[in-house]
Amino acid sequence: MKKVLKGKPVNKKYLLPIIFVGLVLAITVIYFNRSKVAPLAFTPTKTTTQLATLPAGTEEVVAENLKIPWEVAFLPDGTMLVTERTGTLKHITSATTAVNVEGVVHKGEGGLLGMALHPDFKDNHFIYLYSTTATGGGLTNRVERYVYNNEQLSDRKVLLEGIPGSSNHDGGRLAFGPDGDLYITTGDAENSANAQDQNSLAGKILRLKDDGSIPEDNPFHNATYSYGHRNPQGLAWDTTGQLWATEHGPSGLQTGYDELNRIEKGANYGWPTIKGSEAKDGLITPVLNSGSKETWAPSGMAFYKGLLIFSGLRGESLYSTPVANGQVGTLTSYLHEKYGRLRAVVAGPDGFLYITTSNTDGRGTPKSGDDKVIRIKPNF
């Protein structure tokens, strides 16, 4: 008696061996396909799939025992890079690796700060870093471009140097805009006159092309995009392409008056002439400010589901405000005093928000495991 297999007659005695070989081949294909699945970006307490099924308002620690983390960026495979102010670039995976960035001076608020990946990072592997370094005249800040590949930095190119630096007010945020240009926040380096000096790189939001050259339509034919800033540390664009920035207000007896600003090319944001809700011809009043009785000390910012979300260092909160047509709504705070000082805020490729704590920076109260990267499924 014969049976037909794939249209050809096959003896019954050969049928079982053929089935066995087929099963072996099927198991082999399944195994190798499984082995090609990208590994988890880190070793969290819950997987992304599990987190997605949890109620809104869920948070989980995905990295800990970091040294003053400043910025988070995601590689194409979903894993995280984190800058530590002490001068280390860390790749957060199940086996975290670290690279020391040469020449970084960690003093006060200075050190290894901002980071941005080129929009075409998958092809060119360009990574941009903002850091403080020592020169003959003291501290300065710089923007460098590297190739990041195989967990190593190479092909260093200084794009901009000589940004006035200090132990405080160094700015430091880097972000690529929808125009493909690189935006850079710089502090006034504890000299408020720098903010109004259009020839100084301090107290500004700067804009460069990805190779470090000056865009032809920059308003003052140099790197300056806007000026009159004290210490801006957050940048985000909404869905219309509007740029927003967070900024630290004055300290000391006039503490408070932290700002959320709508950034326009060539505009003067008034430091040190105006603060809070004050107005003067030719100067831009903040869209929101914290007033004199509250201090946010705002840092990182992200645009997320129609909201501007920014962190508070002194405020120890995550702040949220809806934005539409260039206008903002009511400010709401979350996680107040739950995790301490908050620095970075990043929208991850998985649809969640990622924040970093900054409790080991000398101004906070470190808790067990600090500092941390925390993933959030927001309740907003």
Disulfide bonds with the S-S distance in Angstrom:
none
